[in-house]
Amino acid sequence: MWFVYLIRTKKGIYAGVTTDILRRYYQHSGYISGGAKFFRGNKPIELIYFEIFESRSEAQKRESEIKKFSKQKKESLAKLFTV
């Protein structure tokens, strides 16, 4: 399984792809090495959204779409995720 995820920070919303959301969140938070450069000095606040895909290529295509979204549209995705 592959995941496309959105993480909220003080400076904006980050979109990424992974096979393990928890591990990746800890990497971005600095608890495990290997986080994205985006998070240096811009720590994650919360995971706000994710989608599940069967293949990496499907997940990367969706990530590319989401990265083109406005902040407002990304926020609307996050509202779908909130219970």
C-alpha positions in Angstrom: 0.0 0.0 0.0 1.1 3.5 -0.7 -0.2 6.7 0.9 -0.5 10.3 -0.2 -0.6 12.5 2.9 -0.9 16.1 3.9 0.9 17.6 7.0 0.1 21.0 8.4 2.9 23.3 9.5 3.0 27.0 10.6 4.1 28.0 7.1 1.7 25.8 5.0 0.7 22.4 4.0 3.1 19.7 2.9 2.1 16.8 0.5 4.1 13.6 0.3 4.1 9.9 -0.6 5.1 7.0 1.6 4.4 3.3 2.5 4.5 4.1 6.3 2.8 7.3 7.4 3.8 7.1 11.1 7.5 6.5 10.3 7.5 9.4 7.8 5.8 11.7 10.2 8.5 10.9 12.8 11.2 11.5 10.2 9.7 14.9 9.3 9.5 15.7 13.1 13.2 14.9 13.5 12.8 11.9 15.8 14.2 9.6 13.0 16.7 10.7 10.4 15.5 11.2 6.8 12.9 13.9 6.9 12.3 16.3 4.0 14.2 19.6 3.8 10.9 21.5 4.0 10.7 20.6 7.7 14.0 22.1 8.7 12.9 25.0 10.9 9.3 24.3 10.0 8.1 21.4 12.2 5.0 19.4 11.5 1.9 20.3 13.5 -0.4 17.5 12.5 -1.3 15.0 9.8 -4.4 16.4 8.3 -5.3 14.0 5.4 -4.3 10.8 3.6 -5.4 8.6 0.7 -4.4 5.0 0.1 -3.3 3.6 -3.3 -2.2 0.2 -4.5 0.8 1.4 -6.5 3.6 3.9 -6.1 2.8 5.4 -9.5 -0.9 6.0 -8.6 0.2 7.7 -5.4 2.7 9.9 -7.1 0.2 11.0 -9.7 -2.2 12.0 -7.0 0.5 13.7 -5.0 1.4 15.8 -8.1 -2.3 16.8 -8.5 -2.6 17.8 -4.8 0.6 19.8 -4.9 -1.0 22.0 -7.6 -4.0 22.7 -5.4 -4.4 26.1 -3.7 -4.1 26.1 0.1 -7.8 26.5 0.3 -8.5 23.4 -1.7 -6.0 21.5 0.4 -7.8 22.7 3.5 -11.1 21.4 2.0 -9.5 17.9 1.7 -8.5 18.1 5.4 -12.1 18.9 6.3 -13.1 15.6 4.7 -10.6 13.8 6.9 -11.9 15.4 10.2 -14.5 13.5 12.1 
